[in-house]
Amino acid sequence: MSKFTAILIKEMKDLLRDPKIVVGMIVVPLVLFPAMGAMFRTGMKSVESEIQIGVMNQDTGHFSQELIRILEDNPGVKLYQPQSSSLEGAIQEAQTNDVKVLLVIPPGFSADVEDTTGAEIDMYAVVEGLGMSEVISSSRVDMIIQGINTQLSRTIISEKVPDTDPGNILQPITTRGYTVVRGKTVNVPPAVIAGLVSSQSFIVPVVLMVMIMFVAQMAATSMATEKENKTLETLLTLPVSRLSILAGKMGGTAVVSLISAVAYIIGFSTYMSAFQFGEVESALSLKDVGLAITPVGFLMLGISIFMAVLAALSLSMVLAVFTQDVRSAQSLVSFTIMPLVFPSMIFIFADMNSLPVALRYVLLALPFSHPTIAASALALKNYAIVLGGIVYLGVFTLVVLLIAAHMFNTERVVTAKITLGRKKSKSKG
């Protein structure tokens, strides 16, 4: 076993022995996020279950009966008709029989619909608590009423203008959506394209931010623990080159950080899946519209992400050298790395070319923005900006690595520190 491998394994064991890392960065994401998603899904299923609607019909006309028939045919509705003839009695029955919404059809409803003067019905939402289901129930009834409006409108149009398609009157204008992608026109609406690329534009910045923060925090924790426990001096006296020590510590931290990032991504993906309801799988793919990333593109994206993670790892090692304990190391790294990483999240909502010029150059100057830029640029086959970002990341990483290597080859790795706060003044004799 080489000396580098021995240090790498030692580093991994030291990190995995720390219960704060194992529980906080591996177990919690795999347990907490899925549990939160399951609770949200359970709550939403209770909201999506069959809703009981009460109907108090005070009208004797044709259209009130048609409204009740449409409600009865709705698979998500269980109809309840109160026995009481008074409004107060009907509301009491609704409260007793778990009726969420009571609809009151007034006298003359059918006549108003027939005369096209506009008809009204009264809706009473029975609220027993302040949960989401109480609010959503009335919203679901509003949507049902909108559907009933459309069906009644079709009925009226068919009776008034028998030889006309009601749809052409209700919606006289329809649109056929086309999208021009890289000079190629595809018969796909822009909204569908946006849906296809939304997951890609969201996942890459989030995954990158998680990986970089995990790498930075673990690297800082590893170095600060060695300094806090006074074991760094012992490690430096071993017959091992200091560059091997630096490489071993960086490699062990990177492996454990990768495990933590995978755990976080799995847990977060499970949590986000709880917000997806009634999705219909589309036969359309990014390849069909010319936005798929090629194998060479994936290789370039992987290189860009690897360089960004290596830069974060090196930078956090350098910062941790200037601290004396774990808490100060984590604080210093967070205050330094987060402002460099967080601005790249803007690419979830905006394209690079749509940003102001000044902001565009600021984001290009931040090293951790380039993998996110690469994800979108590779889909559009814009390889030049990706190669430029890789070169920039390479130069930045090389500079930080040289600084880290220089510090490990001097006594600064042991003696350097940053004093936060005011220095105490010496007492005058």
N, C-alpha and C positions, 0 to 999 in steps of 0.2 A: 504494500500500500504506500503510495507516494505521500510526501509531507503535505502537499496541497489537499489531497483527498482526506487525510486524517483531520486537518483543520476544518474542512468543509463539513464532515460528518459531526465533528465536535460542535460546530456552530449550530447545526440543525438540531442536535440533541439538546443543547442548552436552551434553544428557543422553544422546542416542543415540551420541555419540562416545566416551562412557565405556565401555570394554570390560567393566568390572565390572557395569554395569547391563545391557548387552546380553546378556552371557553368563550372569550370575547370575540375572537376573530374567526373561529372555525365552527364551534358548536352552536353559538347563538344565531348566526345567519341561517344555518340549516334547520333550526328549530323555530326561532322567533318569526321570521318572515313567512314560512309556510303556515304557522299557526294564525298569524294575523290575516293572511289570505283566506284561510279556511273559515275564520269567524266572519269575515266580510262576505264571503260566498254564502254562508248559512243565512246571514241577515238578508241578503238580496234574494235568496230563494224564497224566504218567507214573504217578501214583498211581491215576488213574481207569481206566488200561488194564486189560486182562484179567489177573486174578490166578490164579496156578497153585496149586491146593490138592491136597495129597496125602491120600489116605484109606487107612488100614490097617484093614481090616475083619476083626475077630476073632469076629464074630457071624454066625450062619447063618440068622437069622430074617427074617421078612417086613419088619419096620420098618427094619432096617438097609439092606436093598435099596431100600426106598422113599426113605430119606435120600439114598442115592447117586444114585438116579434124579433126585431134585429138584436135586441139585448139578449133574448133567450137563445138565439142562434150563436152568440159569441161564446167560444169555448172557454174563455177566461173569466166568464161572469156567471155567478149564481144569483138568480133573481128571487127577490123576496117581496111579497105584496102584503102590506100591513092590513090588519083587520079593522083598525080604527078608522073612522071617517073624519076625525079631527087631526089637525097638524100636530098638536101637542101629543096626542095619543100615538100617532105614527112615529114621532121622534122617540118616545119612550120605548115603543116596540123595537125600534132600531137599536137602541142602546142595550136592550135585553137580549136580542138575538144576534149580536155581533155583526150588525150591518154597518159597514164603513161609511157608505154614502146613501143618502135618501134623496131621490128625485121626485119632485112634485110637478105633475103636468096640470096646468091650470085649465079651467073651462075656456072654450073658444080656441084652444091650441090648434086643432085641425083646420078651423076656419081661417085662422091667420096664415097658416102654411098654404092653404088653398088659394088665398087672395094675394099671396106673395107680399104681404105687408110686414112680415117678420114676426116670428113666434118666439116666446121665451119659456123656459122651464127653470124652476128653482132647485138648486142643489145644496143640500145640507150635509156637510162632512162631520161625522161623529168622531171626535178626537178624544181618545181615552188616555193618551200619553204624549210624550214629546219625541218619540222615536222616528226614524226615517220612514218607516212603513206608514205612519199616520199621515205624513205629508205626501208621500208618493201615491197613496190610494186615491186621493182627489185628483192628482195629476193624471193617473191612469184613466179615471172617468172622463176627464177633459178630452183625452185622446180618443176614447170610445165615442164621445159625443161628436167629435170632428168626423170620425168615420161614418156615424149615422147621418150627419149633415150631408156628406157626399152621396150616400145611398138615397136619401130622401130627395136630394136635388136631381139625381138621375131619374127617379120615379116621376117627379113633377115635369121634367123636361120631356120625358117619354110620353106623358099624357097630353102636354100642351103642343109639342111638336113631334108627332109620331114618326115622321120620316127622317129624323135627324139623330145622329149619334150623340148622346149626352156628353160623352167625353170631349168632343170637339167644341162644345159650348163651355163646359167647365174649365177646360184647359186649351184655349184656342192656339197657344204657341208652345211648341216643344223644341228642344234643342238636341242636336246630334253632336256629341263631343269628340273632338280630335286633338291630338297632342303632337307637336313637332319636337322630336328628340334628336339632337345632333344632325339636323337637316333632313331627318326621315319622318314622314307623317304616318302616324299609327291611328287606327280607328278605336281609340281608347280615350275616355274623358280624363281630364287632368286630375280629378279627385281619385280615380283608381290608381294612377301613377303615384300620387302622393301617399296613398295607403300602402303601396308596395315598398316604397323607400323609407317610410316613417320608422319602421323597426330598425333598419340599418343606421339611420341618422341618429336614433336615440341610443342604441346599444353601444356603439363604438365610444362615444364620449363618456358614458357611464362606466363601462368596463375599464377604460383607460384611467379615469379618475380613481376608481377603486384600487386598481393594481398599483398605481403610483403612490397613493397614500399608504397602502399596506407596506409596500417596499420601503418607503421613506421612514415610516414609524418603526418598523422592525429593525432596519439598519441602525437607526438612532438608538433604539432600545438595546440592541446588541452591544454597540460600542460603549454606551453610557453604563451598562451593567458591568462591563469589564473594568471601566475606570472606577465605578462606585465600589466594587468589591476588591479593588486593588489587585486584580488578576492580570491586567494588561501588562504591567511591568514584568511579571513572571513569564507571560507568553512571549514577550519581546526578547527575553534572555535565552530562549530555546535556540538550538542550532538550526533555525529555519529562517530563510530570507524574509524580510519584512514584506516584500511584495507578495510572497506566497501567503502570508498571514492576511494581507488585505484582500487578495483574490479569494481565499477560502472563506473569509467572513462575508464577502459580498455574494459568493455563490450559495452558501448555506442560507443566507437571508433571502435570496431570490427564490430558492426552491420553496421555503416555507411560505413566503409571500404569495407565490403562485397557488399553493394549496388553499390559502385563505381567500384569494381572489376567486378561485373556482367555487368554493363554498358559498361565498357571498353572491356570486352570479346565479348559482342554482337556486339559492333561497330567494333572491330578489325576483328571478324569473317566475318562480312559483307564486310569489306574492302578486306580481303584475298580471298573471294569468287570471286572477280572481276578478279583474275588472273587464274581462272580455266576455261579452254575452251575445249569444245568438249569432256568432260569426259564421259566415258562409264561405267555404273554401272556393277560391277563384282558380280557374284553369290558367289564368294569365300569370306569367312569371316575368322577372326582370330581364331574362334572356330574350323574351319575345319582343320587348321594346328597346333592346339594345343597351340596357343599363346594367347587365350582369358584369361582375368583376372577373376578369380572366385569371387563370392560374398564375401567370406572371404578376398580375395585379395583387393577388393575395400574398405572393412572396414579398413584393415591395411593401405591402401594408404590414406584414409580419416584421420585416426589417425595421420599419419606422417605429412600430410599437416597442420592439426590443431595444432600439437605441434610446427611446424615451425612458423606458424603465431603467436602463443602465445609467442614464444621466441622473435620474432621480436617486438611484442607489448611491452613486458616487457623491452627489451633492449632499445627501443626508449623512454620509460617512464623514465628509469634511466638516459639516456643521456640528456633528456630535462630538468631534474632537475638542471643540471649544466649551463643552459642558462637563459638569462634574457628577451629575446624577441623572437618573432616568427621567424624572419629571421635567427638569429643565431642558433635556434633550428633546423630548417629545414636544414641548411648547415651542422651542426654537424652530424645529423642523416644520411644525404645523404653520407657524406664522410666516415661514419662508416659502414652503412648497405650495400651500393652498392658493396664494395670489397668482402663482404661476400656472396652476392647473385649472382653477375654477372658470376663468374667462373663456376657455374652450367650450364650455357648455352652451355658449351663445349659438353655436353651430347646430344645435338641436332645432332652433327656431328660425335661423336666418342663414341664407347662403352667403358665401364669401364675397361674391361680386355685388351683393345688395347692400353691403355695409359701407359707411363713410370711409373715405380714403385714409384718414388719420387713424381710425380704429382698426382698419385693415392692416396697416403697418405695425401697429402695436401688437396685434395678435400674431402676425408673422414673426415678430421678434421674440415671442414667448416660445420656448422649445417644445412645450407639451401641447401646443395647438396643432402641430404638424401631422400627427397620426390621425386626428379628427378631420383635418382638411384632406388628408390622403384618401380617406374612406369615400368622400363624395367625389373627389377628383378622379379616382380610379374608375368609378362607375361611368363617368363621362369620358374616359380614355384620355384624360389630361395628364400625361405622364411627366411632363416637364416640371410642373409645380411639385409633384411628388418626389422626383429626383432631387430637386433643389432643397426640399425639406429634409431629405435623408442626408444630403451633404451638410446642411446647416446643423442638424442634430449630431452628425458625426464629429464636426469641428467642436461643437459645444461639449459633447461627451468627452472627447479627447482632452480638451483643456481641463475639465473638472477631474478626469482621471489622473492627469499629470500633477495637478495640485494635490490630490489625495496621495499619490505615490510619493511625492516630495515630502509631504508631512509625515508619512509613515517612515521615511528614511531619516528623519531628524527626531530630536527629543521633544518637538512640539506636540507630538501625538500624546505625550504624557503630561506636559506642563502647560499647554495652551488652555486658556479659559476666557470666557466672557463673563464679566461681573455685571449682573443686572441690578440696577438700583444705585443709590448714591454711595460713594465710598465714605467710610467713617473718617472723620478728620482726627489727626493725631492730637492728643492733649498736649498743651504747651507746659513745659516745666516751669 
